[in-house]
């Protein structure tokens, strides 16, 4: 009976997931919105290509003169969803990874509710709400966080079992689940998980025999803490293969010193954003265009689009959360969940409360995360759990009177909301005037003051007012429908099972109607279409030596100064295709290599970031000299470049004929690798600014644990008299041949990063750093083979620890007596 019930729930969730994502599953459409196409798609494509070639995806040669790929947790190179790459085409594996986690999130929530003894209908209610609530559906464009949130209920389930039964096998299972979370390595969500698990362990220490969540034997206080500590230690060991390279990357990147408070607290949850938990997409869905009628809540998200697109839970589910808080018989669980939800809400509000500021000042590692709104995932989990508890409390036997009072209150609230929605929609004067002031205040920012909004946006304000009225009215109607179905049960017109089925159907319809458009889709044709500029550059450089591209416009979602819309239509798809066809970071899909490019996660080698910041202080001539040194052959720009070394060779219309994308070629760009003579050492840092970027190369040799700067002065064009040729260029290995009649240095304009090793004729030689970023080795006179290979010790050491951890887990599960051993 229990198996059939659980199987039915799983099939219901599978069916709902199939219905929700039917457009993606049964057609060639795929996800593309915001970070998906701009960041995750190209990075995951590199991982896919590496596995198809039979190698580990250790290095990304396309951005920042090269940067670690596996070490970046956003690549998900070691996450189990990458196994889909071995059995599916890339596009299918990419989209099913998202869909699978939405389904798993609901399934694991059901499993947790079942473990805690909630009724089947309450468990199903919570699982549907967890899968399709606005917050979790919004995470489709934030892949790593989606994975963490989907596994969160499973982690709590495994932790509960480990604390309840104190068996070694349950501890190992909990460690495995936690290790999967750690593979995603997102700072704030992992801090939230750690705090929640530890708080749960401490809460369980003071368990009561009468509490239905506790086993017949009361938890041992010391054992509970030891179990969580052992589980965490084993999880860290299991995930070391990811964590050690990631820690090395963080230390070597812009995140190593932490973010300033303004950046760390950016995208804090504004208190008024909570309106979206009750009213679907209350502020609209960001289209990334110039029109405000689709999205108008900029003031409540730091003047930008929201990081989390929606927090919608439905009005009836929120009301049930309040009912669970007040009437659930599981008082200890309710207290813990309420306390955890409130604490995470305060953290999610970030700069709007003093708690985040205090933690930022008190905990040094806290500054390495950003966007406090991420903490809301625990609040969302707690609200959904309270909603399931509320459903159980109201629809259990003997609670008809309580349910009647609850429904009367809800119907009164629904009537008020319906009246308000109609008033807002049709706009009586006493409603229109204050509403207009509120909307103008919401739309205005420092760049666009209220006066400008009033002058330019009258038409949009009317559209917003009508849309707001529609949403409030729709919320009222769904609330009335849920209340009416419940009232039929109270009056004996339908059975409890029929009532709960009707409520679940209304919940599903409500969630689908509100959230099915949060992450729009794009067809394979548009996704795989090769931009005209990419085709032209590929044709021009086919079979030629490697080169780099530079794009000054690095912000993926803000058009260059002087333009507002560079697309043919005012739609999300057109806006996205603009950035696709102007290449930017998406050029990695066509294997273009970029110089000094900055990605959205700031996990780039620090020298590349410092060079990019340094360019802002340079004169135009110095910038062009630097780009020449960095092997930049093409510059893609919307503005004019007047340097004679950069000649305009092509223009492309990427959406706005008035602002074509201009392609400039530098025929004097330094080659990818070149030879230079050795000169005298730099004796004072004051001499650095006097060096000519196109003539002098600064070397740094490692001596006694510190880099000592030296310089070599020689015009790069003169260096071509001595021959250097690239024999093989692969992501983790570069083979060159150098011929010279004197002692020289070979400079490869790729990032010098820990883990790269150099050999000369098969013999290991010391590697130096040139121009603070490139790889260089000393080469004696003669004909030599120089090989650079990426063998990160952090990965090898991490893999060793992970294999040891896996060995421990295998031994625990393989030996029944050890698996069942109680701690």
C-alpha positions in Angstrom: 0.0 0.0 0.0 2.7 2.4 1.0 4.8 1.6 -2.1 1.8 2.1 -4.4 1.1 5.5 -2.8 4.7 6.6 -3.1 4.9 5.4 -6.7 1.7 7.3 -7.5 3.2 10.5 -6.1 6.4 10.0 -8.1 4.3 9.5 -11.3 2.2 12.6 -10.6 5.3 14.7 -10.2 6.8 13.2 -13.3 3.6 13.9 -15.3 3.4 17.5 -14.0 7.1 18.0 -14.9 6.5 16.7 -18.3 3.4 18.9 -18.8 5.2 22.0 -17.5 8.2 21.5 -19.8 6.4 19.9 -22.7 7.5 22.6 -25.1 11.1 21.8 -24.3 10.8 18.0 -24.0 8.8 17.3 -27.2 10.4 20.0 -29.5 13.9 21.2 -30.4 13.5 24.2 -28.1 15.9 24.8 -25.3 16.5 27.2 -22.3 18.4 30.4 -23.1 17.3 33.1 -20.7 19.9 35.4 -19.1 22.8 33.4 -17.6 21.8 30.2 -19.4 23.0 31.2 -22.9 25.3 34.0 -21.9 27.3 31.9 -19.4 26.2 28.4 -18.7 25.7 27.1 -22.2 29.2 27.9 -23.6 30.9 26.7 -20.4 29.0 23.4 -20.4 29.7 23.0 -24.2 33.4 23.1 -23.4 32.9 20.4 -20.8 31.0 18.3 -23.3 33.6 18.7 -26.0 36.4 17.6 -23.6 34.5 14.5 -22.6 33.8 13.7 -26.2 37.5 13.9 -26.9 38.3 11.6 -24.0 40.1 14.2 -21.8 39.3 15.9 -18.6 38.0 19.5 -19.0 40.8 21.1 -16.9 41.5 24.3 -18.9 39.5 26.8 -20.8 41.8 28.4 -23.5 39.1 30.9 -24.7 38.8 33.5 -22.0 41.3 35.6 -20.0 44.2 34.3 -22.1 43.2 30.9 -20.6 41.7 30.0 -17.3 40.8 26.9 -15.3 37.6 25.2 -16.4 37.1 22.3 -14.0 38.2 24.4 -11.0 35.3 26.8 -11.8 32.3 25.1 -10.0 29.9 26.7 -12.5 31.2 24.4 -15.2 29.7 21.4 -13.2 32.4 19.3 -14.8 32.3 16.7 -12.0 28.6 17.0 -11.1 26.6 13.8 -11.9 24.5 15.6 -14.5 27.5 15.6 -16.8 27.0 11.9 -17.2 24.2 12.8 -19.5 26.8 14.0 -22.0 27.8 10.4 -22.6 24.4 9.1 -23.5 22.7 12.2 -25.1 23.4 14.9 -27.6 24.6 18.1 -26.0 21.4 20.1 -26.4 19.2 17.3 -25.0 21.6 16.6 -22.1 21.8 20.4 -21.3 18.0 20.9 -21.0 17.2 17.6 -19.3 19.7 18.5 -16.6 17.4 21.4 -15.6 14.2 19.5 -15.9 15.5 16.5 -14.0 16.4 18.7 -11.0 13.0 20.4 -10.9 11.4 16.9 -10.7 14.0 15.7 -8.1 13.3 18.7 -5.9 9.7 17.8 -5.5 10.4 14.1 -5.2 12.9 14.7 -2.4 10.5 17.0 -0.6 7.9 14.3 -0.7 10.4 11.8 0.7 11.3 14.2 3.6 7.6 14.8 4.5 7.0 11.1 4.4 10.0 10.6 6.7 8.6 13.1 9.1 5.2 11.4 9.2 3.1 13.9 7.3 -0.1 12.7 5.6 0.2 11.6 1.9 -1.9 14.5 0.6 0.1 17.0 2.7 3.3 15.5 1.3 2.1 15.7 -2.2 0.9 19.3 -1.7 4.4 20.3 -0.5 6.2 18.4 -3.3 4.1 20.1 -6.1 4.6 23.5 -4.5 8.4 22.9 -4.1 8.8 21.8 -7.7 6.9 24.6 -9.4 7.0 27.6 -7.0 8.3 30.8 -8.5 11.6 30.8 -6.6 12.7 27.3 -7.8 11.5 27.8 -11.4 13.5 31.1 -11.4 16.7 29.1 -10.6 16.7 27.6 -14.1 18.9 30.4 -15.2 21.1 29.9 -12.1 22.2 26.3 -12.6 24.5 25.7 -9.6 22.0 27.1 -7.1 19.2 25.1 -8.7 21.2 21.9 -8.1 21.7 22.8 -4.4 18.1 23.7 -3.8 16.9 20.5 -5.5 19.1 18.3 -3.3 18.3 20.3 -0.1 15.3 18.2 1.0 17.3 15.0 0.4 20.1 16.4 2.6 17.7 17.1 5.4 16.1 13.7 5.0 19.6 12.0 5.2 20.6 14.1 8.2 17.4 13.2 10.0 17.9 9.5 9.4 21.6 9.7 10.5 20.6 11.5 13.7 17.6 9.3 14.4 19.2 5.9 13.8 22.8 6.7 14.4 23.9 4.1 11.8 27.2 4.4 10.0 25.4 3.7 6.7 23.1 6.6 7.2 26.1 8.9 8.0 27.8 7.8 4.8 24.6 8.4 2.8 24.3 11.9 4.3 27.9 12.6 3.4 27.3 11.6 -0.2 24.4 14.0 -0.5 26.3 16.8 1.1 29.3 16.1 -1.2 27.0 16.6 -4.2 26.0 20.0 -2.7 29.7 20.9 -2.2 30.5 20.2 -5.8 28.4 23.2 -6.8 30.5 25.4 -4.4 28.2 28.5 -4.2 29.2 30.5 -1.1 26.0 31.9 0.3 23.8 28.8 -0.4 26.4 26.5 1.1 26.7 28.8 4.2 22.9 28.6 4.5 22.9 24.8 4.2 25.7 24.5 6.8 23.8 26.7 9.2 20.5 24.9 8.7 22.0 21.4 9.2 23.9 22.4 12.3 20.9 24.1 13.7 18.8 21.0 13.0 21.4 18.9 14.9 21.4 21.2 17.9 17.6 21.3 17.8 17.5 17.5 17.8 19.8 17.4 20.9 16.9 18.7 23.0 14.4 16.2 21.5 11.4 15.0 23.5 10.2 11.4 23.7 6.6 12.6 23.0 7.7 14.3 19.8 6.6 12.2 16.8 9.7 13.1 14.9 12.0 11.5 17.5 12.8 7.8 17.8 11.9 5.9 20.9 15.3 6.5 22.3 16.2 10.1 22.9 19.0 11.6 20.9 22.4 11.6 22.7 23.6 15.1 22.7 27.3 14.5 22.1 26.5 11.8 19.5 24.3 14.1 17.4 27.0 16.8 17.1 29.6 14.1 16.3 27.4 12.6 13.6 27.0 15.9 11.8 30.8 16.6 12.2 31.6 13.1 10.8 29.2 13.6 7.9 30.6 17.0 7.0 34.2 15.7 7.2 33.5 12.8 4.9 31.6 15.1 2.5 34.5 17.4 2.3 36.8 14.5 1.6 34.5 13.2 -1.1 34.3 16.6 -2.8 38.0 17.5 -2.5 38.5 16.8 -6.2 36.4 19.9 -6.8 37.2 22.0 -3.7 41.0 22.0 -3.9 41.1 23.3 -7.5 38.3 25.8 -6.7 40.1 27.1 -3.6 43.2 27.6 -5.7 41.2 29.4 -8.3 39.5 31.6 -5.7 42.8 32.5 -4.2 44.2 33.4 -7.6 41.1 35.3 -8.7 39.4 38.6 -8.0 37.3 36.8 -5.3 40.4 36.0 -3.2 40.3 39.2 -1.3 36.5 39.3 -1.0 34.0 41.7 -2.3 33.4 45.2 -1.0 30.2 45.6 1.0 28.3 47.3 -1.8 29.0 44.5 -4.2 28.5 41.7 -1.7 25.1 43.2 -0.6 23.9 43.9 -4.1 20.6 42.3 -4.9 19.3 42.2 -1.4 15.7 41.1 -1.0 13.6 44.3 -0.6 10.7 43.8 1.8 8.2 44.8 -0.9 9.5 42.0 -3.0 7.6 39.6 -0.8 4.4 40.8 -2.5 5.4 38.5 -5.3 4.8 35.5 -3.0 1.1 36.3 -3.1 0.6 38.1 -6.4 2.1 36.4 -9.5 5.0 38.3 -11.1 3.7 41.5 -9.3 6.4 43.6 -10.9 6.4 41.8 -14.2 9.0 39.6 -15.9 12.2 41.4 -17.0 12.5 41.5 -20.8 15.9 43.3 -20.8 14.6 46.0 -23.1 13.9 49.7 -22.8 10.2 49.5 -22.1 8.9 49.6 -18.5 5.5 48.1 -19.1 6.8 44.6 -18.9 8.8 45.1 -15.7 8.6 48.1 -13.4 10.1 47.1 -10.0 13.7 48.4 -10.6 13.8 50.4 -7.4 13.3 47.3 -5.4 16.2 45.5 -7.0 19.0 48.0 -6.8 17.9 49.7 -10.1 18.2 46.4 -12.0 16.2 43.4 -13.0 15.7 41.0 -10.0 18.3 38.3 -9.4 15.4 35.9 -8.5 12.6 36.5 -11.0 9.8 35.4 -8.8 9.0 34.2 -5.2 5.4 33.2 -6.0 3.8 30.6 -3.7 0.1 31.3 -4.4 -2.1 33.1 -1.9 -3.8 29.9 -0.6 -0.4 28.3 0.1 0.8 31.4 2.0 -2.4 31.3 4.0 -1.8 27.6 4.8 1.7 28.5 6.0 0.1 30.8 8.6 -2.3 28.1 9.5 0.5 25.6 10.0 2.3 28.1 12.1 -0.7 28.6 14.4 -2.5 25.3 14.4 -0.1 22.5 13.6 0.3 20.0 16.5 4.0 19.5 15.7 4.9 22.5 17.8 8.6 21.8 18.1 9.0 21.3 14.4 7.0 24.4 13.7 9.1 26.4 16.1 12.4 25.3 14.4 11.1 25.9 10.9 9.7 29.3 11.8 13.0 30.3 13.5 15.1 29.1 10.5 12.8 30.7 8.0 12.9 34.1 9.8 16.7 34.0 10.2 17.2 33.2 6.5 14.7 35.9 5.5 16.7 38.5 7.5 19.9 37.3 5.8 18.2 37.5 2.4 17.2 41.1 3.0 20.9 41.9 3.2 21.6 45.6 3.5 18.0 46.2 4.6 18.7 44.6 8.0 21.8 44.9 10.3 22.3 41.1 10.4 24.1 40.8 7.1 26.3 43.8 7.8 27.3 42.3 11.2 28.2 38.9 9.6 30.1 40.7 6.8 32.2 42.5 9.4 32.6 39.5 11.7 33.3 36.6 9.3 36.2 37.2 6.8 35.0 34.5 4.4 31.5 36.0 4.3 32.7 38.7 1.9 33.6 36.1 -0.7 29.9 35.6 -1.5 27.5 38.1 -3.1 23.8 38.7 -3.6 22.1 38.0 -0.2 18.8 37.2 -1.9 20.2 33.6 -2.4 19.5 32.9 1.3 15.8 33.1 0.6 15.9 29.5 -0.6 15.7 28.4 3.1 12.8 30.8 3.7 11.1 29.3 0.7 11.6 25.8 1.9 10.3 26.7 5.4 7.2 28.4 4.0 6.4 25.3 1.8 6.9 23.0 4.8 4.6 25.2 6.9 2.0 25.1 4.1 2.1 21.3 4.1 1.7 21.3 7.9 -1.1 23.7 7.6 -3.0 21.5 5.1 -2.5 18.6 7.5 -3.7 20.6 10.5 -6.9 21.9 8.8 -8.0 18.7 7.0 -7.4 16.2 9.7 -10.4 14.7 11.6 -12.1 16.9 14.2 -10.9 20.2 12.7 -14.0 21.2 10.8 -14.7 24.2 13.1 -11.2 25.5 12.7 -11.3 25.0 8.9 -14.6 26.9 8.8 -13.2 29.9 10.6 -10.2 29.8 8.4 -12.3 29.7 5.2 -14.5 32.6 6.3 -11.4 34.7 6.8 -10.0 33.8 3.4 -13.2 34.5 1.6 -13.4 37.9 3.2 -9.8 38.6 2.1 -10.5 37.3 -1.4 -13.6 39.7 -1.7 -11.4 42.6 -0.6 -8.7 41.7 -3.1 -11.2 41.3 -5.9 -12.7 44.7 -5.1 -9.2 46.3 -5.0 -8.2 44.6 -8.3 -11.3 45.8 -10.1 -10.7 49.3 -8.8 -7.1 49.3 -9.8 -7.9 47.8 -13.2 -10.7 50.3 -14.1 -9.0 53.2 -12.3 -11.3 55.4 -10.2 -9.7 58.7 -9.5 -9.2 58.0 -5.7 -7.2 54.9 -6.7 -5.5 56.1 -9.8 -3.7 59.1 -8.3 -1.9 57.4 -5.4 -1.2 54.4 -7.6 0.4 56.6 -10.2 2.7 58.2 -7.6 3.7 54.7 -6.4 4.5 53.5 -9.9 6.5 56.6 -10.8 8.5 56.2 -7.5 9.1 52.5 -8.4 10.3 53.2 -11.9 12.6 56.1 -11.0 16.3 55.6 -10.4 19.3 57.9 -10.1 19.8 57.7 -13.9 16.1 58.1 -14.7 14.5 60.6 -12.2 10.7 60.7 -11.5 10.3 63.8 -13.7 11.6 61.9 -16.8 9.3 58.9 -16.0 6.3 61.2 -15.8 7.1 62.8 -19.1 7.9 59.7 -21.1 6.1 56.7 -19.6 2.4 57.7 -19.4 1.4 55.0 -21.8 3.4 52.4 -19.9 2.0 53.5 -16.6 -1.5 52.9 -17.8 -0.5 49.4 -19.0 1.2 48.7 -15.6 -1.9 49.8 -13.7 -4.2 47.5 -15.7 -1.8 44.6 -15.5 -1.6 45.0 -11.7 -5.4 45.1 -11.4 -5.5 41.8 -13.4 -3.0 40.1 -11.2 -4.7 41.1 -8.0 -8.1 40.0 -9.4 -6.7 36.7 -10.6 -5.2 36.1 -7.1 -8.6 36.8 -5.6 -10.3 34.3 -7.9 -7.9 31.5 -7.2 -8.2 32.2 -3.5 -12.0 32.1 -3.8 -11.8 28.8 -5.8 -9.7 27.1 -3.2 -11.9 28.4 -0.4 -15.0 27.2 -2.2 -13.7 23.7 -2.7 -12.8 23.6 1.0 -16.2 24.8 2.0 -17.9 22.0 0.0 -15.9 19.6 2.1 -16.9 21.2 5.3 -20.6 21.0 4.3 -20.2 17.3 3.3 -20.7 17.9 -0.4 -17.4 16.2 -1.3 -15.1 13.8 0.5 -11.8 14.9 2.1 -10.0 13.1 -0.7 -12.0 14.9 -3.4 -11.4 18.2 -1.7 -7.7 17.7 -1.4 -7.6 16.6 -5.1 -9.4 19.7 -6.1 -7.1 21.9 -4.0 -4.1 20.2 -5.6 -5.5 20.8 -9.1 -6.1 24.5 -8.3 -2.6 24.8 -6.9 -1.1 23.3 -10.0 -3.2 25.5 -12.3 -2.2 28.6 -10.3 1.5 27.7 -10.3 1.5 26.8 -14.0 -0.3 29.9 -15.1 2.1 32.2 -13.2 5.5 30.4 -13.7 5.4 28.7 -17.0 6.6 31.8 -18.8 9.4 32.7 -16.3 12.0 31.0 -18.5 11.2 31.3 -22.1 12.5 28.9 -24.7 14.3 29.3 -28.0 14.4 27.0 -31.0 17.4 25.0 -32.1 17.7 27.0 -35.3 18.1 30.3 -33.5 20.3 28.7 -30.9 22.7 27.0 -33.3 22.7 29.8 -35.9 26.2 30.9 -36.5 26.4 34.8 -36.4 27.5 36.5 -39.6 30.5 38.1 -37.9 31.6 34.7 -36.6 31.4 33.1 -40.0 33.3 36.0 -41.6 36.2 35.9 -39.0 36.4 32.1 -39.3 36.6 32.3 -43.1 39.3 35.0 -42.9 41.5 33.2 -40.5 40.9 29.6 -41.6 44.1 27.6 -41.2 46.0 30.7 -39.9 48.0 31.1 -36.6 46.0 31.5 -33.4 44.8 35.0 -32.6 42.6 36.8 -30.0 39.6 39.1 -30.1 38.9 42.0 -27.8 35.4 43.3 -27.0 35.3 46.5 -24.9 31.6 46.1 -24.2 31.7 43.5 -21.4 28.3 44.0 -19.7 26.1 41.3 -21.2 22.8 43.1 -20.6 23.5 46.8 -21.0 23.8 48.2 -24.5 26.7 50.5 -25.2 26.4 54.2 -24.3 24.2 56.2 -26.5 21.8 53.4 -27.5 18.9 51.8 -25.7 17.6 49.1 -28.0 19.8 47.4 -30.5 17.3 44.7 -31.5 14.6 44.5 -34.2 11.8 43.7 -31.8 11.2 44.5 -28.1 11.4 40.9 -27.0 13.6 38.7 -24.8 14.6 36.5 -27.6 15.7 39.4 -29.8 17.6 41.0 -26.9 19.4 37.7 -26.3 20.2 37.2 -30.0 21.8 40.7 -30.1 24.4 39.6 -27.6 24.8 36.3 -29.4 25.4 37.9 -32.8 27.7 40.5 -31.4 29.7 37.6 -30.0 30.9 38.9 -26.6 31.5 35.9 -24.3 29.4 33.6 -26.5 32.2 33.6 -29.1 33.6 30.6 -27.2 30.9 28.6 -28.9 32.8 29.2 -32.2 36.2 28.6 -30.5 37.3 32.3 -30.6 39.8 33.2 -28.0 39.5 36.5 -26.1 41.9 38.9 -24.4 41.2 40.4 -21.0 37.6 39.3 -21.0 35.7 39.4 -17.7 33.0 36.9 -17.0 29.9 37.2 -14.7 31.3 35.1 -11.9 34.6 36.9 -11.4 36.4 33.6 -11.2 39.2 34.7 -13.6 42.9 34.6 -12.9 43.8 37.8 -11.1 46.4 39.1 -13.5 43.8 39.2 -16.3 41.5 41.2 -14.2 44.2 43.6 -13.1 45.3 44.1 -16.7 41.7 44.9 -17.6 41.5 47.4 -14.8 44.8 48.8 -15.8 43.6 49.5 -19.3 41.1 52.0 -17.9 44.1 54.2 -16.8 45.9 54.0 -20.1 45.9 56.5 -23.0 44.3 55.3 -26.2 47.8 54.7 -27.7 48.9 52.6 -24.6 45.6 50.5 -24.9 46.4 49.7 -28.5 50.0 48.8 -27.6 48.7 46.5 -24.8 46.3 44.8 -27.2 49.1 44.3 -29.7 51.1 42.6 -27.0 48.1 40.4 -26.1 47.9 38.9 -29.6 44.7 40.8 -30.3 44.1 40.7 -34.1 40.4 41.8 -34.1 38.6 44.4 -32.0 34.8 44.3 -32.1 33.4 47.7 -31.2 30.4 50.0 -31.8 32.5 53.2 -31.6 35.2 54.5 -33.9 38.9 53.5 -33.4 41.2 56.2 -34.8 44.5 54.4 -34.2 46.1 53.8 -37.7 47.2 50.3 -36.7 43.6 49.3 -36.4 41.8 49.4 -39.7 38.1 48.9 -40.1 37.5 45.8 -42.3 33.9 45.1 -41.9 30.6 46.2 -40.4 27.6 44.1 -39.4 24.0 44.9 -38.5 23.3 43.1 -35.3 19.9 44.7 -34.7 20.2 48.4 -35.2 21.4 49.9 -38.6 22.3 53.1 -36.9 24.8 51.4 -34.7 26.6 48.6 -36.7 29.1 46.3 -35.1 32.5 47.4 -36.5 35.4 44.9 -36.9 38.9 46.3 -36.7 42.0 44.3 -37.6 45.4 44.9 -36.2 47.9 43.5 -38.7 50.8 44.2 -36.3 49.5 42.1 -33.5 52.2 40.1 -31.7 52.2 36.4 -32.5 50.9 33.9 -29.9 54.5 33.0 -29.1 57.7 34.9 -29.8 61.4 35.1 -28.8 63.1 38.0 -27.1 66.6 38.7 -25.8 67.4 38.9 -22.1 68.3 42.3 -20.7 69.3 43.9 -17.4 67.1 43.7 -14.3 64.6 46.3 -13.2 66.0 47.9 -10.0 63.1 50.0 -9.0 59.3 49.7 -9.5 59.3 53.4 -10.5 60.7 52.3 -13.8 57.7 50.2 -14.7 55.5 53.1 -16.1 58.4 54.2 -18.3 58.5 50.9 -20.1 57.1 50.7 -23.6 54.4 48.0 -23.9 55.3 47.2 -27.5 59.0 47.1 -26.8 59.7 45.9 -23.3 58.6 42.7 -21.7 58.8 42.4 -17.9 59.8 39.0 -16.6 59.3 37.7 -13.1 61.4 34.8 -11.9 60.5 32.9 -8.7 63.2 33.1 -6.1 62.9 32.2 -2.5 59.1 32.1 -2.7 58.8 35.6 -4.3 58.7 36.9 -7.8 61.6 39.1 -8.8 60.9 41.4 -11.8 63.4 41.8 -14.7 62.9 43.3 -18.0 63.8 42.5 -21.6 63.9 45.4 -24.1 63.5 44.5 -27.7 61.0 45.4 -30.4 58.6 42.5 -31.1 58.9 42.8 -34.8 62.7 42.3 -34.5 62.1 39.1 -32.6 60.6 37.5 -35.7 64.1 37.0 -37.1 64.5 34.1 -34.6 62.0 31.4 -35.4 59.3 30.0 -33.1 56.5 27.8 -34.4 53.5 26.3 -32.7 53.4 22.6 -33.5 50.3 21.7 -31.5 47.9 23.8 -29.6 45.4 22.0 -27.3 43.6 23.3 -24.1 45.9 21.4 -21.6 49.0 21.2 -23.8 51.0 23.5 -26.1 54.0 22.2 -28.1 56.3 24.7 -29.8 59.6 24.6 -31.7 62.1 27.4 -31.1 65.2 28.1 -33.1 67.8 30.7 -32.2 71.5 31.3 -32.4 71.7 32.9 -29.0 70.2 32.6 -25.5 66.6 34.0 -25.6 63.3 33.7 -23.8 60.3 32.1 -25.3 57.1 34.0 -24.4 53.7 32.3 -24.8 50.9 34.9 -24.4 48.7 32.5 -22.4 48.0 32.8 -18.7 50.7 31.6 -16.4 48.7 29.8 -13.7 49.6 27.3 -11.0 49.7 23.8 -12.5 51.3 24.7 -15.8 54.7 23.1 -16.3 57.3 23.5 -19.0 59.8 21.1 -20.6 62.7 21.8 -22.9 63.4 18.8 -25.1 61.5 16.6 -22.6 63.4 17.9 -19.6 61.6 20.0 -17.0 62.7 23.6 -16.8 61.6 26.5 -14.6 58.7 28.6 -15.9 58.7 32.4 -15.5 56.0 34.9 -15.8 56.1 37.7 -18.4 54.3 41.0 -18.4 52.8 39.8 -15.1 50.5 37.3 -16.9 52.2 35.3 -19.7 54.3 32.1 -19.6 58.0 32.2 -20.4 61.0 29.9 -20.4 64.7 30.5 -21.1 65.9 28.8 -24.3 69.6 28.3 -25.1 71.0 28.5 -28.6 69.9 25.8 -31.0 66.8 24.0 -32.2 64.5 23.0 -29.3 61.1 21.6 -28.5 59.3 23.5 -25.8 56.2 22.0 -24.2 53.7 23.5 -21.8 51.4 21.1 -20.1 48.7 21.7 -17.4 49.0 19.3 -14.5 47.4 21.0 -11.5 48.6 19.5 -8.2 45.4 20.7 -6.6 43.4 18.4 -8.8 45.7 15.4 -8.3 45.7 15.9 -4.6 41.9 16.4 -4.5 41.3 13.3 -6.6 43.5 11.3 -4.2 41.5 12.4 -1.2 38.2 11.9 -3.0 39.2 8.3 -4.0 40.1 7.6 -0.4 36.7 9.0 0.7 34.9 6.9 -1.9 36.8 3.9 -0.7 35.6 4.4 2.8 32.0 4.8 1.6 32.2 1.7 -0.5 33.6 -0.3 2.4 30.8 0.9 4.7 28.0 -0.1 2.2 29.7 -3.3 1.2 29.9 -4.7 4.7 26.4 -5.1 6.2 27.7 -5.3 9.8 29.6 -2.1 9.3 26.7 -0.4 7.5 24.3 -1.1 10.4 26.8 -0.3 13.1 25.3 2.3 15.6 27.4 5.2 16.7 
